[in-house]
Amino acid sequence: MNSSNTLTATVILLFQILVCLISHIIAQHSRVCQDTFGTYTTNSTFARNLDKLFSAITSNTQIDYGFYNFSFGYGMDRVNGIALCRPDLSVALCQSCLKEASSEISEDCFNQRDAIMWYDQCMLRYSDRYIFSKLEFGPWFHDNGSLFGVDVEGLDQKASTLLTRLKKEASFSGDSRYKFAAGVVNVGLPWSVYALVQCTPDLEEYDCYNCLDNAINFSLSYSSGRQGYVFYTSCNIRYENWAFYNVTSLRFLDHEKRRHSSPPPSPPISPLITVTKKGTLMR
């Protein structure tokens, strides 16, 4: 085999490995079944309301911004639900992710009255508690990837600067449809950090800021020099060394946000929040 063929074979092999790694990351998901909030019985009114909730979330094509908050029923049988998709997703991809999440959460958290499921591209939760416009850190899920392969000190500082800027943008330039920001920074050729931060849009500005602030501080202290992500109940952050989101879609949404945004106020200093119930990683 000549050098040209050897190079071609090597490139193909590296590409196949990259595809496998990306598929593995996307396939990861996590869930927490909140067994402390009680159970419901099959064919009960609560169960029927839960089915209505899942159907409403997974069949609604009028909402094109990936955030759903619905309630069905009354009193003890009332089911409240929130679903959130990554902002770069099309309606079709968002619906596909939520359908998978609703199926998984129905099986994994069977008969539980409170549960949450995270995927790479979407989040789905339901509860008999009132959960709208409330800042909640836990349940939570965290994981870190491989090392970036560059100077740890320089990487962490640049990643921190990027994430700090993004949390301000997401918190104070968002609206009732979107609270997100994404960006990239070079940390030494050929490496760059691609980051995306997001809150559920029903949060107040300062609640979004505090949620992201804690997620960023936690991740950078726990995953120094590594790629990582943190999924809290009310917000999430993710940063990788590859463009895991659709850059074109986010640029368009960013432009729309900036058209209607005003200069952000000075953010408050938030206390570090400790959350205790971590999600179970499903592979």
Buried (B, 14 or more C-beta within 10 A) or exposed (E): EEEEEEEEEEEEEEEEEEEEEBEEBEEBBBBBBBEEEEBBEEEEBBBBBBBBBBEBBBEBEEBEBBBBBBBBBEEEBBBBBBBBBBBBBEBEBBBBBBBBBBEBBBEBBEBBBBBBBBBBBBBBBBBBEEBEEBBBBBBBBBBBBEBBEBEEEEBBEBBBEBBEBBBBBBBBBBEEBBBBBBBEBEBEEEBBBBBBBBBBBBBEBBBBBBBBBBBBBBBBEEBBBBBBBBBBBBBBBBBBBBEBBBEEBBEEBBEEBEEEEEEEEEBEEBEEBEBEBBBEEBE
